[in-house]
Amino acid sequence: MIDIGINKIKGGRLNYINTKDLESHVHTDPNNPTLTTPGKGEPLNIQFINITTRTIHEHQVAELYNSPLRMLDIRIGMLFTL
């Protein structure tokens, strides 16, 4: 028997963060060094307090991304009876 299946998932939007390899939000195009394009993620900044001076400052700890949930799964298989 041949088993064919198609599943489609279409949902809302997902928020997720990237904590590795943080990039600045102006990227240079390698094909055109004078052209800059904005990054896809938005900075996620957290406020920190310096204990000795008691001043508040911000650091970027991650980049926030938002993507739509979309998936198309196509499967083809064979079933053998022994």
C-alpha positions in Angstrom: 0.0 0.0 0.0 1.1 3.6 -0.6 0.4 6.1 2.1 0.1 9.7 1.1 -0.6 12.5 3.6 -0.7 16.3 3.6 -1.1 18.4 6.7 -1.3 22.2 6.9 -0.9 24.2 10.1 -1.8 27.9 10.0 -1.8 29.7 13.3 -1.1 33.0 15.0 2.2 34.7 15.4 5.1 33.5 17.7 7.4 35.7 19.7 10.9 34.3 20.4 14.3 35.6 21.4 17.8 35.1 20.2 20.4 35.3 23.0 23.4 34.2 20.9 25.3 36.1 18.3 23.6 39.5 18.9 24.0 41.7 15.9 23.8 45.5 15.6 20.6 46.7 13.9 22.3 48.1 10.8 23.7 45.4 8.6 26.0 45.9 5.6 25.2 44.2 2.3 28.3 42.2 1.3 27.6 42.8 -2.4 27.3 46.6 -1.9 29.3 47.9 1.1 27.6 51.3 0.9 24.1 49.9 1.2 22.8 49.2 4.7 19.6 47.3 5.6 17.8 47.2 9.0 18.0 44.0 11.1 15.0 41.7 11.4 15.0 41.5 15.2 14.3 44.2 17.6 16.6 44.7 20.6 15.4 43.4 24.0 17.0 45.7 26.6 17.0 45.1 30.3 17.7 47.7 33.0 20.5 47.0 35.4 21.6 48.8 38.6 25.2 49.5 39.3 25.5 48.6 43.0 28.4 50.9 43.7 27.1 54.0 42.0 23.4 53.1 42.1 22.9 54.3 38.5 20.5 52.6 36.2 21.7 51.6 32.8 20.5 49.3 30.0 22.1 46.4 28.2 20.8 44.5 25.2 20.5 40.9 26.3 18.6 39.4 23.3 16.9 40.1 20.0 13.1 39.7 19.8 11.6 38.2 16.7 8.0 37.7 15.6 7.1 35.1 13.0 3.8 33.6 11.7 3.2 30.0 12.5 2.9 28.2 9.1 3.8 24.6 8.3 3.1 22.3 5.3 3.9 18.6 5.8 3.8 16.3 2.8 4.4 12.6 3.4 4.7 9.7 1.0 5.3 6.2 2.3 4.9 2.6 1.5 3.4 0.0 3.8 4.5 -3.7 3.4 2.9 -6.7 5.1 5.3 -9.5 6.0 
